[in-house]
Amino acid sequence: MFTLLLSRRSPRTGRGRQAGAGFRPGQGLRRGACAAAAAVVAVTTLGLTGTGAAIAAGTGGQPGHSTGQTGLVAGVGLQADQLNDVACRSARDCLAVGADYHTFTPLAETWNGTRWRAVRVKLPSGASHAQLVGVACPAATRTYCVAVGVVFKGGTVEALAETWNGRAWTPVLPPAPAGSQLGGVSCLSPNSCVAVGVAGADHSIGGLLAETWNGSRWTRGTIFAPARTHGGFLNDVSCATARFCVATGAIFAGRNAAEAPLIEGWNGRHWAVMKPAAPKTSIATGLYAVSCPSPDSCLTVGSGGQDISVDAGSIGYAEAWNGHTWALTRPVPWPKGTTNPWLYGVSCPAVRHCVAVGLVDWVPYSNQALTGRAAAATWNGKTWTATTVAVPGTRQASGFAAVTCRPGKTAFCAAVGNVGPWFSSVSSTLSGFWNGKSWKVILPGP
């Protein structure tokens, strides 16, 4: 099944990636990974990846399989709403994007500090459906934002970008081959954005896609996966400066094309592969979100499956950049009894101050039924601390796809995802707000 997933995003001043009804981990682009354009009509998943998030050739959302950007999945034709990414200028000014998987139409909602309000998304001429996976809002502007995702035109899939002026959306189609999708975006200003995703699909394996925005047009960049790999995808991107951006995702390598983490660096002119520090206990891992508060400090999070053929569970992990190398952080000390953690979003408002989100207690092989609980943790540069996320209602499955945190003396983070009855295939949008001590979870509604 063709799928898209949650995602997004980092402080990138526009986000925090990375599912929909059937909110479950999956691995793949998860914001844009291998997806055959011909399979488009069967789609859907979302990018709880950012996702941030992604597009991928879906295989049921099991760990180790490419099921979309950040790993949450939506059932085709079902009522499955999900928010994939969020960007906030302040505690009273947020913009979240996602998709309604019942109608295959994009979702966009604004937050005024009290309530969410849905806003209509204009589609390109000739487009029938679309999904938004990532969003970025430069902090220095009052209303300007950029969202990215995928649009369906006839029997093809195309990368999609939308600009927001505070009142209306304007769609743009970046230069990219058919079958492409954008999964993450980072903006330093209205005239300086970088977006990443997957470029088309060749034999169901996509290539890497990178685009830059100068305020009037998108330009496709040159970016390659490591040698002797079978293609890959990028889920998220975070720019600390115009000459330092980091994009993360996964590549398919080896005889069995196993999924492995991918990190690419941008110096303002060229992309280059960076060396990740992948966990040695997993055979299929991907990085779903990244946040860089400075060129010498980044944090990326991901997840992986132990065995794609048996009910072996999953892991969630993080890697930190010190300006020279990437190194694994200590694991998140989840409460005793917690199983199958997945990390889909991360945001660092300052060096050595990050918040990561995702879900725990996911049930492998749940057949696209909603399982798991929204989860979050904080990072102080050395250790993780798990935080409590209480979703209203009984027997509710939930998950966060992305998070964004604002810098300042007063802690503020916003996370988005979806929620629905346990083991059902119906979901609604979910959001949560962190004040540095506790999470307040609300249900924005469709």
C-alpha positions as CSV (number, residue, x, y, z in Angstrom):
1,M,0.0,0.0,0.0
2,F,1.2,3.4,-0.9
3,T,1.8,5.4,2.3
4,L,2.8,8.7,3.8
5,L,3.8,9.4,7.3
6,L,4.4,11.8,10.0
7,S,7.2,13.9,10.6
8,R,8.3,17.2,11.5
9,R,10.4,19.2,13.1
10,S,13.2,21.3,14.7
11,P,13.4,24.7,16.2
12,R,14.4,25.6,12.8
13,T,12.1,28.3,13.6
14,G,9.6,26.5,11.8
15,R,8.8,23.3,13.3
16,G,9.6,20.9,15.2
17,R,8.6,15.6,11.0
18,Q,7.0,11.9,10.6
19,A,0.2,8.8,10.4
20,G,-3.3,8.7,10.4
21,A,-5.7,6.0,11.3
22,G,-3.6,3.1,12.0
23,F,-1.1,5.2,13.9
24,R,1.8,2.9,14.0
25,P,5.5,2.8,13.5
26,G,6.9,2.1,10.2
27,Q,10.1,3.1,8.7
28,G,10.6,4.8,5.6
29,L,10.0,7.9,4.1
30,R,8.5,8.1,6.0
31,R,8.3,11.3,4.4
32,G,9.1,10.5,1.1
33,A,10.8,7.3,0.4
34,C,10.5,4.8,-2.3
35,A,7.1,5.1,-3.8
36,A,6.0,4.2,-7.2
37,A,4.0,6.9,-8.8
38,A,1.6,4.4,-10.2
39,A,0.7,3.2,-6.7
40,V,-0.5,6.7,-5.8
41,V,-4.2,6.1,-5.9
42,A,-4.0,3.4,-3.3
43,V,-2.2,5.6,-0.8
44,T,-1.9,6.7,2.4
45,T,-0.1,7.4,5.5
46,L,1.3,10.4,6.8
47,G,4.3,11.8,8.0
48,L,4.3,11.7,11.7
49,T,8.0,12.0,10.9
50,G,8.0,15.7,10.2
51,T,8.4,14.1,10.0
52,G,8.2,15.9,10.3
53,A,7.3,12.3,8.2
54,A,6.8,10.7,3.6
55,I,6.1,8.6,0.8
56,A,7.1,5.0,0.8
57,A,6.1,1.7,-0.7
58,G,4.1,0.5,2.3
59,T,4.2,-2.9,3.8
60,G,1.8,-2.7,6.6
61,G,3.6,-0.4,9.0
62,Q,5.8,-2.9,10.6
63,P,9.2,-2.0,12.0
64,G,11.9,-2.5,9.5
65,H,9.5,-1.9,6.6
66,S,9.2,1.3,4.5
67,T,5.8,2.6,5.6
68,G,6.2,6.2,5.2
69,Q,7.7,9.1,6.8
70,T,7.7,9.0,10.4
71,G,5.8,6.0,10.7
72,L,2.2,6.6,11.3
73,V,-0.3,5.1,8.9
74,A,-3.7,6.0,7.7
75,G,-6.3,3.6,6.4
76,V,-7.5,4.4,2.9
77,G,-11.1,5.7,2.8
78,L,-11.4,5.9,6.6
79,Q,-11.8,8.9,8.8
80,A,-8.2,9.4,9.7
81,D,-7.1,12.9,10.4
82,Q,-3.5,13.7,11.5
83,L,-1.3,16.6,12.1
84,N,2.3,16.0,10.8
85,D,4.2,19.1,11.7
86,V,3.9,22.4,13.6
87,A,5.7,25.7,13.7
88,C,5.2,28.4,16.4
89,R,6.4,32.0,16.7
90,S,5.0,32.3,20.2
91,A,2.7,30.5,22.6
92,R,-0.2,32.3,20.9
93,D,0.9,31.9,17.3
94,C,1.3,28.4,15.8
95,L,0.6,26.8,12.5
96,A,0.1,23.0,12.1
97,V,-0.3,21.0,8.9
98,G,-1.3,17.5,8.1
99,A,-3.9,15.6,6.2
100,D,-7.5,14.3,6.2
101,Y,-7.1,10.8,5.0
102,H,-10.8,10.3,4.5
103,T,-10.9,12.9,1.7
104,F,-7.2,12.9,0.9
105,T,-7.1,16.6,1.4
106,P,-4.5,18.7,3.3
107,L,-5.1,20.0,6.8
108,A,-3.9,23.4,8.2
109,E,-4.8,24.8,11.5
110,T,-3.8,28.0,13.4
111,W,-3.4,28.3,17.2
112,N,-4.1,31.6,19.0
113,G,-3.2,30.5,22.5
114,T,-6.7,29.2,23.2
115,R,-8.1,27.2,20.3
116,W,-7.2,25.7,16.9
117,R,-8.9,27.1,13.8
118,A,-8.9,25.2,10.5
119,V,-7.9,27.2,7.4
120,R,-8.5,26.2,3.8
121,V,-5.5,25.1,1.7
122,K,-5.5,26.0,-2.0
123,L,-4.2,23.3,-4.3
124,P,-2.4,23.7,-7.6
125,S,-4.4,23.8,-10.8
126,G,-5.4,20.3,-11.9
127,A,-4.7,18.7,-8.5
128,S,-7.3,16.4,-6.9
129,H,-5.6,15.6,-3.6
130,A,-2.7,16.6,-1.5
131,Q,-1.0,16.1,1.9
132,L,1.2,18.4,3.9
133,V,4.1,16.9,5.9
134,G,6.4,19.7,7.0
135,V,6.1,23.4,7.9
136,A,8.5,26.3,8.8
137,C,7.7,29.8,9.9
138,P,10.7,32.2,10.2
139,A,10.7,33.8,13.6
140,A,11.5,37.3,12.3
141,T,8.3,37.5,10.2
142,R,4.8,38.1,11.5
143,T,2.8,35.8,9.2
144,Y,5.0,34.1,6.6
145,C,5.3,30.3,6.5
146,V,6.2,27.6,4.1
147,A,4.7,24.1,4.1
148,V,5.8,21.1,2.0
149,G,4.3,17.7,1.1
150,V,2.9,15.9,-1.9
151,V,0.1,16.6,-4.4
152,F,-1.8,14.1,-6.6
153,K,-2.5,15.2,-10.2
154,G,-4.2,12.5,-12.2
155,G,-2.2,9.4,-11.9
156,T,1.0,11.0,-10.8
157,V,2.6,12.3,-7.5
158,E,4.5,15.6,-7.4
159,A,6.4,17.4,-4.8
160,L,4.4,20.3,-3.3
161,A,5.2,23.6,-1.6
162,E,2.8,26.1,-0.2
163,T,3.5,29.7,1.1
164,W,1.2,31.2,3.8
165,N,0.8,35.0,4.3
166,G,-1.4,34.8,7.3
167,R,-4.6,34.8,5.3
168,A,-4.3,32.4,2.4
169,W,-2.1,29.7,0.9
170,T,-0.3,29.9,-2.5
171,P,0.8,26.6,-4.0
172,V,4.1,26.1,-5.9
173,L,5.4,23.0,-7.6
174,P,9.2,22.8,-7.1
175,P,11.3,21.3,-10.0
176,A,11.4,17.6,-9.3
177,P,10.7,14.3,-11.2
178,A,7.3,12.7,-11.1
179,G,6.8,10.6,-8.0
180,S,8.7,13.0,-5.7
181,Q,7.7,14.3,-2.3
182,L,9.0,16.9,0.1
183,G,9.0,15.8,3.8
184,G,10.8,18.5,5.7
185,V,11.6,22.2,5.4
186,S,13.6,24.8,7.4
187,C,13.5,28.6,6.8
188,L,15.8,31.2,8.2
189,S,13.8,34.0,6.4
190,P,11.2,34.3,3.7
191,N,14.0,34.4,1.2
192,S,16.0,31.5,2.5
193,C,14.5,28.0,2.9
194,V,15.8,24.4,2.4
195,A,13.5,21.5,1.8
196,V,14.2,17.8,1.5
197,G,12.5,14.6,0.6
198,V,12.5,11.8,-2.0
199,A,13.1,12.3,-5.7
200,G,10.8,10.0,-7.8
201,A,11.1,6.3,-7.7
202,D,13.1,3.8,-9.7
203,H,12.0,0.2,-9.2
204,S,10.2,1.4,-6.0
205,I,13.4,2.9,-4.6
206,G,13.6,6.7,-4.5
207,G,16.5,9.0,-4.7
208,L,17.4,12.0,-2.5
209,L,15.7,15.4,-3.1
210,A,16.9,18.8,-1.9
211,E,15.4,22.1,-2.9
212,T,16.3,25.8,-1.9
213,W,13.8,28.7,-1.9
214,N,14.9,32.3,-2.5
215,G,11.6,33.9,-2.0
216,S,10.4,33.6,-5.5
217,R,11.3,30.2,-6.9
218,W,12.6,26.8,-5.9
219,T,15.8,25.4,-7.2
220,R,16.7,21.7,-7.1
221,G,20.1,20.9,-5.6
222,T,22.6,18.1,-6.3
223,I,22.6,15.5,-3.5
224,F,23.7,11.9,-3.6
225,A,23.4,8.9,-1.3
226,P,26.5,7.1,-0.1
227,A,28.2,4.9,-2.7
228,R,27.1,1.3,-3.0
229,T,23.6,1.9,-1.7
230,H,20.2,1.4,-3.3
231,G,18.7,4.8,-2.9
232,G,17.0,6.4,0.1
233,F,15.0,9.3,1.4
234,L,15.3,12.4,3.6
235,N,12.7,13.1,6.4
236,D,13.8,16.3,7.9
237,V,16.2,19.3,7.7
238,S,17.3,21.9,10.1
239,C,19.4,25.0,9.3
240,A,21.4,26.8,12.0
241,T,22.8,29.3,9.5
242,A,22.6,29.9,5.7
243,R,25.9,27.8,5.5
244,F,25.0,25.0,7.9
245,C,22.1,22.7,7.5
246,V,21.6,19.1,8.4
247,A,19.2,16.7,6.7
248,T,18.4,13.2,8.1
249,G,16.6,10.1,6.8
250,A,17.7,6.6,5.6
251,I,19.3,4.7,2.9
252,F,18.9,1.1,1.7
253,A,22.1,-0.8,1.7
254,G,23.5,-4.3,1.5
255,R,22.3,-7.4,-0.3
256,N,18.9,-7.2,1.3
257,A,18.6,-3.4,1.0
258,A,18.3,-3.0,4.7
259,E,17.4,0.5,6.0
260,A,20.2,2.4,7.6
261,P,20.4,5.9,9.0
262,L,21.5,8.8,6.7
263,I,22.8,12.2,7.5
264,E,23.7,14.9,5.0
265,G,25.3,18.3,5.6
266,W,24.8,21.5,3.5
267,N,27.4,24.3,3.5
268,G,25.3,26.7,1.5
269,R,26.6,25.4,-1.8
270,H,27.1,21.6,-1.6
271,W,25.7,18.6,0.1
272,A,28.0,16.0,1.6
273,V,27.4,12.7,3.5
274,M,28.1,12.8,7.2
275,K,28.9,9.7,9.2
276,P,26.1,8.6,11.6
277,A,26.5,6.6,14.7
278,A,23.9,3.9,14.2
279,P,22.9,1.6,17.0
280,K,24.4,-1.9,16.6
281,T,21.4,-3.7,18.0
282,S,19.0,-3.0,15.2
283,I,19.0,-4.2,11.6
284,A,16.8,-1.5,10.2
285,T,17.0,2.0,11.4
286,G,16.1,5.5,10.2
287,L,16.4,9.1,11.4
288,Y,13.1,11.0,11.3
289,A,13.9,14.5,12.7
290,V,16.8,16.8,13.4
291,S,17.3,20.1,15.2
292,C,20.4,22.3,15.1
293,P,20.4,25.3,17.4
294,S,24.0,26.0,16.2
295,P,26.6,24.7,13.8
296,D,28.3,22.9,16.7
297,S,25.2,21.4,18.2
298,C,22.5,19.2,16.6
299,L,20.3,16.4,17.8
300,T,18.6,13.8,15.6
301,V,16.2,11.1,16.6
302,G,15.0,7.9,15.0
303,S,13.8,4.4,15.5
304,G,14.4,0.9,14.2
305,G,13.2,-2.7,14.3
306,Q,15.1,-5.7,15.6
307,D,13.7,-8.1,13.0
308,I,11.3,-7.5,10.2
309,S,10.0,-11.1,10.1
310,V,9.1,-11.6,13.7
311,D,7.3,-9.7,16.5
312,A,10.6,-8.4,17.8
313,G,9.6,-4.9,18.8
314,S,11.4,-1.6,18.2
315,I,13.9,0.9,19.6
316,G,14.0,4.7,19.7
317,Y,17.4,6.4,19.7
318,A,19.2,9.7,19.3
319,E,22.5,11.0,18.0
320,A,24.2,14.3,18.9
321,W,26.6,16.4,16.8
322,N,29.4,18.4,18.5
323,G,30.7,20.2,15.5
324,H,33.0,17.3,14.5
325,T,31.3,13.9,14.9
326,W,28.0,12.3,15.6
327,A,27.7,10.1,18.7
328,L,24.8,8.1,20.2
329,T,23.3,9.6,23.3
330,R,22.3,7.5,26.3
331,P,18.9,5.8,25.8
332,V,15.7,7.5,27.1
333,P,15.0,5.9,30.6
334,W,11.3,5.2,29.9
335,P,9.2,4.1,32.9
336,K,9.5,0.4,33.8
337,G,7.2,-1.7,31.7
338,T,7.4,0.6,28.6
339,T,7.7,-1.3,25.3
340,N,8.5,-0.4,21.7
341,P,9.5,3.3,21.9
342,W,9.5,5.3,18.7
343,L,11.0,8.9,18.4
344,Y,9.6,10.9,15.5
345,G,10.2,14.6,16.3
346,V,12.8,16.7,18.1
347,S,13.3,20.4,18.7
348,C,16.2,22.2,20.4
349,P,15.4,25.8,21.3
350,A,19.0,26.1,22.7
351,V,22.2,24.2,22.9
352,R,21.9,21.3,25.4
353,H,18.1,21.9,25.7
354,C,15.9,19.6,23.5
355,V,12.5,17.9,23.6
356,A,11.8,14.7,21.6
357,V,8.4,13.2,21.0
358,G,6.9,10.0,19.5
359,L,5.0,7.1,21.0
360,V,5.6,4.0,23.2
361,D,3.8,0.7,23.8
362,W,3.0,0.3,20.1
363,V,1.7,-3.3,19.3
364,P,3.7,-4.9,16.4
365,Y,1.5,-6.4,13.6
366,S,-1.6,-4.5,14.7
367,N,-2.9,-4.6,11.2
368,Q,-3.2,-0.8,10.8
369,A,-5.2,-0.5,14.0
370,L,-4.3,2.4,16.4
371,T,-2.1,1.3,19.2
372,G,0.5,3.0,21.4
373,R,0.7,6.1,23.6
374,A,2.0,9.6,23.0
375,A,5.4,10.0,24.6
376,A,8.0,12.7,25.2
377,A,11.4,13.3,26.8
378,T,13.7,16.1,27.5
379,W,17.5,16.3,26.9
380,N,20.0,18.4,28.8
381,G,23.1,17.7,26.7
382,K,24.1,14.6,28.8
383,T,21.0,12.7,29.8
384,W,17.3,12.1,28.9
385,T,14.4,12.5,31.2
386,A,11.0,10.9,30.3
387,T,8.0,13.1,30.7
388,T,4.4,12.1,31.3
389,V,1.9,12.7,28.5
390,A,-1.7,12.0,29.6
391,V,-4.2,11.9,26.7
392,P,-7.8,12.5,27.7
393,G,-10.3,9.6,27.5
394,T,-10.1,5.9,28.2
395,R,-8.5,3.3,25.9
396,Q,-7.2,6.0,23.6
397,A,-4.3,5.2,21.3
398,S,-2.2,8.3,20.5
399,G,1.1,9.5,19.2
400,F,3.1,12.7,18.5
401,A,4.6,13.2,15.0
402,A,6.5,16.4,15.5
403,V,7.4,19.1,18.1
404,T,8.6,22.7,18.0
405,C,10.0,24.7,20.9
406,R,10.4,28.4,21.2
407,P,13.6,29.9,22.7
408,G,13.3,32.2,25.7
409,K,13.2,32.2,29.5
410,T,9.7,30.7,29.6
411,A,9.6,27.1,28.3
412,F,7.1,26.5,25.5
413,C,6.8,23.6,23.1
414,A,3.9,22.4,20.9
415,A,3.6,18.9,19.6
416,V,1.1,17.4,17.1
417,G,0.0,14.0,16.0
418,N,-3.2,12.0,16.2
419,V,-5.5,10.1,18.6
420,G,-8.2,7.5,18.3
421,P,-9.9,4.5,20.0
422,W,-7.4,1.7,20.8
423,F,-7.3,-0.9,18.0
424,S,-9.6,1.2,15.8
425,S,-8.9,2.7,12.4
426,V,-10.4,6.1,13.0
427,S,-8.3,9.0,14.3
428,S,-8.5,12.7,15.0
429,T,-5.8,15.4,15.3
430,L,-4.0,15.7,18.5
431,S,-1.8,18.4,20.1
432,G,0.1,18.9,23.3
433,F,1.8,21.9,24.9
434,W,4.9,21.7,27.2
435,N,5.6,24.4,29.8
436,G,8.9,23.0,31.1
437,K,7.1,21.0,33.8
438,S,4.1,19.2,32.3
439,W,2.2,18.5,29.1
440,K,-1.3,19.8,28.5
441,V,-3.0,17.7,25.8
442,I,-6.0,18.9,23.8
443,L,-7.9,17.5,20.9
444,P,-8.1,20.2,18.2
445,G,-10.7,18.2,16.1
446,P,-10.7,17.9,12.4
